[in-house]
Amino acid sequence: MRKFIPYLLILLGLLVAFVATLFGSANGLPYQDPSQEMLVKQIAEARKFNLIALIGLLACVSGIFWICQRIWMKRRRKKLQTE
């Protein structure tokens, strides 16, 4: 199970970033005659979706670093055993 968690983190991070980007782009569609309150709400929603997408991408990058660190440690152990 521990070997599967980094891959799950990458997959879920990409999924969250993709869904947040979809909602963010749907939020960016302009209204015909927006009021000031609607514009403020639209900007707040865009910031929220951008933050969620960033969190998803950070989760993905964390999973990638986790896998790279695991590979690096495995190679290092193998190198130390052969010496």
C-alpha positions as CSV (number, residue, x, y, z in Angstrom):
1,M,0.0,0.0,0.0
2,R,2.9,2.4,0.8
3,K,4.2,2.0,-2.8
4,F,0.8,3.0,-4.2
5,I,0.3,6.2,-2.1
6,P,2.6,8.5,-4.1
7,Y,0.9,7.4,-7.4
8,L,-2.5,8.1,-5.8
9,L,-1.3,11.5,-4.7
10,I,-0.2,12.3,-8.2
11,L,-3.4,11.1,-9.7
12,L,-5.6,12.9,-7.2
13,G,-3.6,16.1,-7.5
14,L,-4.0,16.2,-11.2
15,L,-7.7,15.4,-11.0
16,V,-8.2,18.2,-8.5
17,A,-6.2,20.7,-10.6
18,F,-8.2,19.7,-13.7
19,V,-11.6,20.0,-12.1
20,A,-10.7,23.3,-10.5
21,T,-9.5,24.6,-13.9
22,L,-12.7,23.5,-15.5
23,F,-14.8,25.3,-12.8
24,G,-12.6,28.3,-13.0
25,S,-12.9,28.6,-16.7
26,A,-16.7,28.2,-16.5
27,N,-16.7,31.0,-13.9
28,G,-14.8,33.2,-16.3
29,L,-17.6,33.5,-18.8
30,P,-18.7,37.1,-18.9
31,Y,-22.2,38.3,-18.1
32,Q,-24.0,40.6,-20.5
33,D,-24.4,43.5,-18.1
34,P,-22.7,42.5,-14.8
35,S,-23.3,44.6,-11.7
36,Q,-20.4,45.5,-9.4
37,E,-21.5,42.8,-6.9
38,M,-21.4,40.2,-9.6
39,L,-17.9,41.2,-10.7
40,V,-16.7,41.1,-7.1
41,K,-18.2,37.6,-6.7
42,Q,-16.7,36.4,-10.0
43,I,-13.2,37.6,-9.0
44,A,-13.5,35.9,-5.6
45,E,-14.7,32.6,-7.2
46,A,-11.8,32.8,-9.7
47,R,-9.3,33.3,-6.9
48,K,-10.8,30.3,-5.0
49,F,-10.6,28.0,-8.0
50,N,-7.0,29.1,-8.8
51,L,-6.0,28.3,-5.2
52,I,-7.6,24.9,-5.4
53,A,-5.9,24.2,-8.7
54,L,-2.6,25.2,-7.1
55,I,-3.1,22.9,-4.1
56,G,-3.8,20.0,-6.6
57,L,-0.6,20.8,-8.5
58,L,1.4,20.9,-5.2
59,A,0.0,17.5,-4.3
60,C,1.0,16.2,-7.7
61,V,4.6,17.6,-7.3
62,S,4.8,16.1,-3.8
63,G,4.0,12.7,-5.2
64,I,6.6,13.0,-7.9
65,F,9.3,14.1,-5.3
66,W,8.2,11.2,-3.1
67,I,8.8,8.7,-5.9
68,C,12.1,10.3,-6.9
69,Q,13.3,10.2,-3.3
70,R,12.3,6.5,-3.0
71,I,14.2,5.6,-6.2
72,W,17.3,7.7,-5.1
73,M,17.4,5.9,-1.7
74,K,17.0,2.5,-3.3
75,R,20.0,3.2,-5.6
76,R,22.0,4.5,-2.8
77,R,21.4,1.5,-0.6
78,K,22.3,-0.8,-3.5
79,K,25.5,1.2,-4.1
80,L,26.5,1.0,-0.4
81,Q,25.8,-2.8,-0.4
82,T,28.1,-3.4,-3.3
83,E,31.0,-1.5,-1.8
